[in-house]
Every structure is written in structure tokens, then in C-alpha cells.
Amino acid sequence: MSASVILALLGHLWRQHRRPLLVMAAGVLLFEFLITRLAPAPDEVSWLSGLAALAPPQLVALAGGDVAFTSPGGVIALGYTHPFFLLLLGVWAVRVPSSALAGEIGRGTMDLLAGRPVTRSQLVISTFVGFALGLTLIVFAAWTATAIGLSLRPLGVTGGRFVGVGAMAWLLFASFGAVSVLISATAREAGHAIAWISGVIATSFVLEYLARVWKPVAGLGPLSPFAYYRPQQIVTGGVAASDVTRLAALMVVAIVAATLVFRRRDL
């Protein structure tokens, strides 16, 4: 696989998506830094734990369980499960794959790309690599803000404790991005791909939440990739190897499937 071809395709993606990417990175940076300023000090956690005890169980479950309110680290980890953070990563996982494959077909520009010395496999791989690099920038911006905030305010926890959280956030949405590439590889228009990709991510989020609060569907929780992303538990106990394995397997299978499908489809 020619590195020059991949770099040229990555440059094409950069020109298309650089502005929203930088805005998203700046947004999560400011948000996660703000979380470190609002988090309670170690001697202030007790009142927050008491408040959580009075909250509806459904709300506590949405926040990640009681552990989210028992330490400053748990509270800061809420910033990595907050809808704002997840939404921005989800938007990036929808935007790039849908634009790069299905979008190029819908705009009629795929014929120009296909007419160059570029294989379909290279188109798929460059799409995922471009998405993954942008995702890395967004997640790194979030972790950097957390690390800086914790270095400026003594809360009994360091930015190093959140390296695993950032890594798992990246892996979670890298797996969603791989699924998005697969969906985009089968679609003929960006709008169709966007609808399906958004539906998959939203359904996964709702399914994992319902599995936590509603016993009749608890057994369906493992079907959602969100079930393997647990920031509060990562801060206190580290990353579970089984969670990494499941998300990485989903990512690899989706990319392989996308490559096979795109090779055989009619453009």
C-alpha cells in the first residue's frame, strides 16, 4: 500500500474537515478544564455523596453509579460521560466516514478518485485513518485540559489517572467510527449514511442505559459498545483488558468488512 497515496487522501480529508475538527477540539478542551474547576475538593465530597443518595437511581446510573460522587476523580470522570463530550465525539464519528465514502459517491466525485491510481482498499483505510487521527486530537485535547486543570488545583488526583479514560474514549469511538466506515461503504448518499450511523450510536447509548436501570433488558447491555466504557471504574481500578479486547475486535472486524464490501460494490 503506497504511503504517498494514503498521505494524499489524508490531505484531502484534512482540507474538508479541519475547521470543525479544531472547533471540536477547542470545545472539549474548555469543557474538561471547566470540570476540573467545578469538581469538589476532597473535604467537600461528603455533601455530594449525600446529595447523590437523595437523587433518583436512574439519574445516578446515568452518571456512572455511586462511584461518580465519592471522590474528586469520580466527579471529574463525569466530564468523560457527559452528553456534551459524547456528542462531539459522536458527531466526528458520523461526519468523516459519511462524507468520505458515501458523500463522495453522492456528490459524483468518487469517479474522479476512482479514476486515479488509488485502490478501493486505500480509500477505506485512509478514511478510517483520517477519522482516527482527528479523534486522537479531540481526545488528547480533553485529556490535556484535565491534566492542566489538576496540576493547577490540588484535588488528590493527577492527570495520569485519566490516561486510561482518554484511551478508552478513543477506542470506543474508534469502534463506532469503524462501523460508520462500514455503513458508509454500503450507502450511495451521505444523508442515508448519516441517518444510519446516528441511529446506531444513539441506540447503543440508550440500550446500555436501559440495561443498567431496567432488569428485563439487563442481558442486552453487552450488545452495546458503551457497556465497555466506564470512566469512573477506570479512574479507580484501571482499564479492564476484556473491555479493550471487545472494542478492538469490533473495530477490526468492521474495517475488514468495510474493505471487502467496498471492493465489490458498484460505484
N, C-alpha and C positions, 0 to 999 in steps of 0.2 A: 504494500500500500504506500503510495507516494506521499511523503511528508509535505512536499510543496503544494500538492493538490489540496490536502487537508487544511493547510495554512491559508490557502486562497479562499476556501469555503468558509473558514472561521472568520476571515476578514470580512466576507460578505455578511455574515451574521452580526458581526460587531457593528458594522455600519447601520444595520437595520435596527438594532436593539440597544445601542449604547446609552442613549438618553434615558429611557425608562429604567434601565439597569442601574445607572448611577443614582437616579432618584430613589429607587427602592433601597439601595444600599444606604443612602443617607437617612432614609426614613427609619429603617431598623436600628441604625446606629444611635440616632437620637432617642428612639423609644427605649432601647435596652439601657442606655445611660440614665434615662429618667427613672427607670425601675430601680436602679441602684440608689438613687437619691430618695426614693419614696419608701424603700424597704425599712422595716423597723430594726432598731439596734437589738443586740442580744438580750438586753434587760427590758425590752419592750414587747417581746414575743408573747409573753404570758397573756396579755389582754387580747391579742389577736387570736390566740388559741381558744380563749373563752368565747370570743365572738363567733369563731367558726363552729363551736359546739352548738350555738343557737341557730345557725344557718340551716336551711333545708338540705337534706342529704344529697339531693340531686345537684345542688349548686356546689357542694363540697366535692362531689365526684367529678364534676366538670373541671374543677380546679386541679384535680390530680390526687384527691384524697386528703386525709388529715395531715399527712407529712408536709403538705404545702404551707401549713400555718404554724409549724412547730420550730422553725429556725429561720434565720435570715436567708440562708441558702435556699430553703424551700420556697420562700416568698419570691426571691429573685428568679428562681426557676419558672415561676408563673409567667414571666415575660417570654418564655420559650413555648408556652402552651396557649398564650393569649391569642384570640382570634385575629388581631392585627398582624402579628408575626406570621401565623399560619396562612393568613390570607395573602400576604405579599409573596411568600414562597409558592403558594398555590397559583397565583397569577403568573409568576415566572414559569412554572411548570406547564401552564396552559399556553402561554404566549409563544415561546420559541418553537416547540415542536409543531404546533398547528400552523405557524407561519412558514416554517422551513420546508415542509413536505406538502401537506395538503394545500397550504396557502400558495406555494409556487405553482402547483397544478391548476388551482382555481384561477390564478392571475394569468395563466398561459405562459409563464416564464420558465416552467420546468423544461420545456422543449429546448430552450436556449442552454440550460445547464446540461441536459442530456446530450446535446449536440457537441459538447466539449469532451475532451479526453478524461471524463470523470465516470467512475463506475457507480452503480446504484448503491453498492455497499459503502462506498466513500461518502455518498450523500447522507446515508443513515448515520454512519459513525460520526461524521462532522457535526451533524445536527445534535447528537447526544453530547459530544464533547463540548460544543459551544454552549449548550444549555448548562452542562455540569460546571464549566468554568465560571459562568455568570452566577450560578448557585453558590459556588465557593466564595465569590466576592461578597455576596449578600450575607451569608452565614459568618464569614470572617469579620465583616463589619459589625455584626451583632455581638460576637464574642469579644472583639476589641473594645467595644463600648462597655461591656460588662467588666472586663479586666481593668480598664482605666477607672471606671466608677468605683470598683472595690479597692483599688490602690489609693484612691483619694478619701475613702471613708472606711474606718475600721469596723467591719461587721463580723469579724471572726471567720471569714471565708475568703479565699483567693480566687483569682480568675482561672487558675489551673484546675480548679474543681469543675469548671464549666467547659473544659476542652471536650470531654466525652459528650456533653449535652449538644454542643455545636456539631460534633462529628455525627451523632445520631440524627440530628435535624437534617444535616446534609444527606445522609444515607436514606432517610425516609423520603425526602422529596426527590432524590435521585432515582429512587424506585418508581415514584409517581411519574417522573419525567420520562423514564424508560417506557412505562405503559403509555404515556402520551405520544411518544415517538411511534409506538406500535399502532395506536389508533390513527394517528396522522398518516401513517404509511398505507392505511386502507381507505382513507377518505379522498374525495375529489375536491372538496372546498374547505376553506379554513373554518367557516361557520359551523359546518357539520362536525368537524373535529373538536372545536371549542366546546360545543354542547355536550358531546360525549365525555371529553376529558373532565370538564367541570362536574358533570354528573357522577363520574367515578370517584373523584376526590371528595365531593360533598357526601355521597352515600357512604363512603368509607368512614368519614368522620362521624356521621350520625350513627352508623352501625356500631362502632366501637363505644360510643357514649351510651347508647341504649343497652348494650351488653353489660355495662357497669351498673346501671340503675334498674334494669328490668330483668328479673330472673328467667322468665320464659325464653328470652333470646340470648342468655348469657353464653350459651355454647357457640354462638355465631361470632363472638368477639374476635377469635383468632383469624377470621377471614379478612379482617381489616388491617392494613399495614400500620395504622395508628396504634394498634394494640402493642406494638413493639417499640413504641417511642414513649418513654416515661422519664421526663427530665428530673422530677423530684427524686425518684429512686436512683437515678444515675448520680446525682449530687451526693447522696448519702452512701450508696453502695457500689457505685461504678457501673460500667456498661456490661450487660449480660451478653455473653458470646452467642447464645441462641438467638437473641434479637438481631444481632449483626448478621448471622448466617441466613436468617429468613429474609431479611430485607435485601441483602446482597444477592441471594438466589433469585428473588423476584426481579431485580434489576437486570441480571444477566440473561435470564430466560426471556424477558420482554425485549431486550435488544436483539438477541439472536432471532426471535420470532419476527421482529420488525424487519430485520435484514432479509430473511427468507421471503417474507410476504412482498416486500418492495421489489425484490429481484424479479418476481414472477408477475406482478400486476401490470395492467395496461395503463400507460400514462396518457 
